[in-house]
Amino acid sequence: MENFNTIQQKLEQFIKRFHTNELLKGAILFFAIGLLYFLFTLLIEHFLWLNTTARTILFWLFITVELALLIKFIAIPLAKLFKLKQGINYEKAARIIGQHFPEVDDKLLNVIQLKHSNTQSELLLASIEQKSAELNPIPFKLAINFKQNLSYLKYVIIPLIILLLVYITGNFSWFSDSYKRVVDYKTAYEPPAPFNFYVVNNDLKAIEGKDFKLLVKTVGDIIPENAQITYNNDTYFLQQTGVGEFEYIFSQPQEAIQFRLSANNVNSKPYNIDIVEVPSLLSFSMALDYPTHTKKQDEIIKSTGNAVVPEGTKVTWQLQTKSTNSVFLYAQDTTSLSLEKQDVFETSKVLYRNYNYTLSTSNTNLKNYENLSFSIDIVKDEYPELNVQMKVDSLDLQTLYFYGQVSDDYGLSKLQIVYYPSDNENDKKVKQIPVGTSNVSDFIYAFPDNLEIEAGVPYQIYFQVFDNDAVNKYKSKKSVIFNYRKRTIEEEKEKKLQQQNQTIKDLNKSLKKFQEQEKRLDELTKTGREKKTLNFNDKKKLASFFKRQKQQDEMMKNFNNKLKNNLEEFQKDDNKEDPFKKDVQNRLEENEQELQKNEKLIERNRKITRKN
């Protein structure tokens, strides 16, 4: 009976495989039918918006159907699989196997029936064993093909396609909202409004002190013609800008606002507008620390960033702010102001050129919100001015007299004369000349004074003045270069001789004119004696003559004085007798006698003129 026992084991395997296949098919059908019915239930609620009673029935009906499907397709096959419930017997299994395998036909069924017959003879047992041996090679389990269940997957595709289409169209809320209402069947829900309000703004944050424009759009089956907004216990109409589009402007809000929208008895949820505090500048001052040499008193300028200051001024900005985290000074070099104390920022700079800059305030929400542009004009420290005039001493012709004027916009520090041999500029010597520290000053200087000057060597001279501008390391201005050469002793004597010769030549010329004047004087004297009365023309001629004669006498006196001076200088330089000197002295005495004689004659003619 070994072969029949084998047949029995193979039948048990077949029966287990059969119920497994039933469970697999039931799972597919349960999922497909259950999901489809689930979607059907949700769609009923979505379109009908049932009341609580209807939703209660719908909910429990759904539970009942799903439980029935679960029992039919899952629970019963599981019970049969684990033999908790009677499944197919050997005979039914034999019929299924016989239908699948033609060679088996009714043989397997006959064997099973013979085995269960009441008569158990040896001949019958031998027949059962023989037929069992024939059926033993046939694989009964192949009569069950799991792949046949794939055909049931088409029922699963239907609800999945429905879900996909709803998701793609953006209407998944049909199911999510309906599911919530069906599950929560005891709660009463109102049907949705025919339209919804949507706030189009990216965010509801208004900048403090600036108008805020609220953009609203309505979407739904009905488009309202007007809409209202309610806040601070007041209601206002929104301005329509298009079909289903509205706007409203909040005028410079200073604090947070809560509002609602309404139209056609449809109300929106509450919305909140938050206020973003702006970084603002409350007060502004600039402390101006002027350079010391300008002698200007430091000052503080308020409420403006524009100024005109001297070069080298130290400017300190101080800003009183509100809701500000940082302040930047944007110029060629960007500077971050330091936070000295709560809401007070400060920075300093020393300015040497025109300065255009922008002050910018920022906080966490607003970067570079307030930008104020200013300019500071720099007044450059001017170079000092120096004007020098030179005169040569008319007596010794060896002394140079300088008259100069110096000036500067803020003051002077020193004045000096620089001199050096013309062929050796490196051998410069400097002498300080006292000068006032005021803006304008005059000076007089005689060169060479008591300076060590080598006779016969040409020198070059110039004056140099310095201002008090420590910022620019004391700027200076030079005068034009003057030339000077001190004569040697021999050149000095030669010069004096030339002066004497020239004086004598001039004297001779004057003597000739003097003699001519004497003749003319004699003629006028004779005319005066002969005429008893002088007419107007005669008197005019005499007056003109007297005037010229007086000038001639003065000139003669000057020549005499020059000759005397030259003689005295020669006598100082040389004590030896010189015939030329005696001739000059004799000439001087004669000239003086002639002058005295001429003066007497002129005086006499004047008396004659007065008598007439």
C-alpha positions, 0 to 999 in steps of 0.5 A, a space after each residue: 500500500 505504499 503507492 496508495 499512501 504516496 497518492 494520498 500525500 500528493 492529494 494533500 499537497 494538491 488540496 493545500 495548493 488549491 486553497 492557497 490559490 483560492 486565498 490569492 485570488 480572494 485577496 486580489 478580488 477583496 482589494 479590487 472590490 473593497 477599494 472600488 466600494 470605498 471610492 464609491 462611498 466617498 464619492 457619494 458623500 462628496 457629491 451629496 453632502 449627506 447629513 449625520 444620519 445618512 452618513 451613519 448609514 453610509 459608514 456602517 454599510 461600508 463596514 458591513 460590505 467590507 467585512 462581508 468581502 473580507 470573510 468571503 475572500 480572505 477568512 474562509 480560504 484561510 480557514 480551509 487552508 488551515 483545515 479550520 473549515 471543511 475544504 475539498 475532499 479527495 474525490 473532488 480533488 481527483 475530479 479536478 486532477 482528472 480534468 487537467 490530466 487526460 491520462 488520469 481521467 477517472 483512474 484516480 477517482 476509481 482508486 479513491 472510491 475502491 479504497 473507501 468501499 466496504 469490501 476489502 479483499 486481497 484482489 481489490 487491494 492488489 487492484 488499488 496498489 496496481 492503479 496507484 503505481 500507475 498514477 504515482 509518477 503524475 505531478 498532481 500539484 501542476 493542476 493548479 497554476 497560480 499565474 491564472 490569478 493575474 487575470 484578476 488584476 484587471 479589476 485592481 486597475 480600475 480603482 487605481 486609475 480613478 485615484 490617479 486621475 483624481 490626483 492628477 487633476 488636483 481634486 484629491 480633496 474629494 476623497 480626503 475631505 469626504 473620508 473625514 466626514 464619513 468617519 466623523 459621521 456624528 459631526 454636522 458639516 456645512 456644504 462648501 461655499 460656491 467660491 473661496 477666497 485666496 490671498 495672492 500676496 506672497 506673505 502678509 508682512 507690511 513694512 512699517 509706515 508704508 502702504 500695504 496692498 492686499 491682493 485677493 482672488 475668488 475661485 469657484 462656481 460663482 464669481 462675486 461682483 464685490 467683496 468686503 474686508 473687516 478689520 478694527 471693527 470696521 468694514 470696507 469694500 475692496 476695489 475690483 481689478 478684474 473678474 474675481 480679483 480685488 485689492 485693498 490698500 492699508 494706509 501706512 499700518 503701524 501695528 499688526 492687523 487681523 482681517 476677514 473677507 466676505 462676499 455673498 454671505 461667504 466669509 473667509 478665515 481670519 488673516 493676520 498682517 504682521 508689521 515689519 519694523 524698519 531700520 530708521 535714523 532718528 538723529 544724526 550729527 557730525 563732530 568736526 575736529 579741525 587741524 590745529 594749524 587752521 586755528 578753527 574751533 571744533 564744532 558739531 553739525 546736526 541733521 545733515 551730512 554735508 559740510 565744507 571742511 579744511 583738509 585733514 579734518 577728522 569727522 566723527 559720525 554719530 547716528 541715533 537709530 531705531 530697530 537697526 542692527 547694522 549701519 554701513 558707510 558706503 564710499 570708495 572704502 566701505 565702513 561698518 559703523 560700530 555699535 557704541 551703545 543701544 541704537 547708537 552707531 559711530 565711526 570716524 575718518 580723517 579726510 584729505 579729499 572730497 568725500 561722497 558717501 551714503 549711510 545705509 541702515 539694515 536689520 534682520 528683515 530689511 537690508 540697506 533699507 534707508 539710504 542717505 547720500 551726502 558729500 563733504 567738500 575738502 578745502 585744500 590748504 593753499 601754498 603760501 604766497 611770496 612777493 619780493 622787490 629788490 632795490 640797489 643802494 644808490 650810494 655804495 651800489 653794493 647793498 641790495 634792499 629787499 622788500 617782501 610780502 608773505 601771506 597764507 590762508 591759515 598762517 606762516 611758520 618761518 621765513 628764510 633767505 638762502 644764498 650760495 655761490 653760483 657755481 656750487 648750489 650744494 653750498 647753501 647757507 640759510 638765515 632765518 628772517 623774523 616773520 609774524 604768524 598771522 596770515 599776512 606779513 611784510 619784511 625788509 632785508 638788506 643783503 649782505 648785511 653781516 653775512 659772510 660773503 666772499 668778494 669777487 664771487 657771484 652769488 645767487 639768492 632767493 627767499 623761502 617762506 613756509 606755512 603752518 600746515 603740519 598735515 602736508 609737512 609745511 608747504 613752502 614757496 620760493 621767490 625768484 633768484 637774485 644775483 649778487 657779486 661783491 666788488 674787490 678792493 681794486 674794483 671798488 677803487 676803479 669804480 670810484 675813479 669812473 664815478 669821478 670822471 663821469 661827474 667831471 664830464 657832467 660838470 664840464 657840460 654844466 659849466 658850458 651851460 652855466 656860461 651860456 646862462 651868464 651871457 643870457 643873464 647879462 643881456 637880461 640885466 642890461 635890458 632891465 637897466 635900459 627899460 624904465 618899465 618892463 612889459 608882461 612878456 619881459 617879466 615872463 621871460 625873466 621869471 622863466 630864466 630865473 627858474 631854469 637858472 635855479 635848477 642849474 644852480 641846484 645841479 651844480 651843487 649836486 655835482 660839487 657834493 659828489 666830487 667832495 664825497 669822492 675826494 673824501 673817500 680817496 683820502 680815506 683809502 690813500 693818504 698820498 698827494 695826488 695832483 689830480 686831487 688838487 685840480 679837482 679841489 680847485 675846480 670845486 672852489 671855482 664852481 662855488 665862486 661862480 655859483 655865489 657870483 651868479 646868485 648875486 646877479 640873479 638877486 639883483 635882476 629880481 630887484 629890478 624886476 620888482 621895481 618895474 
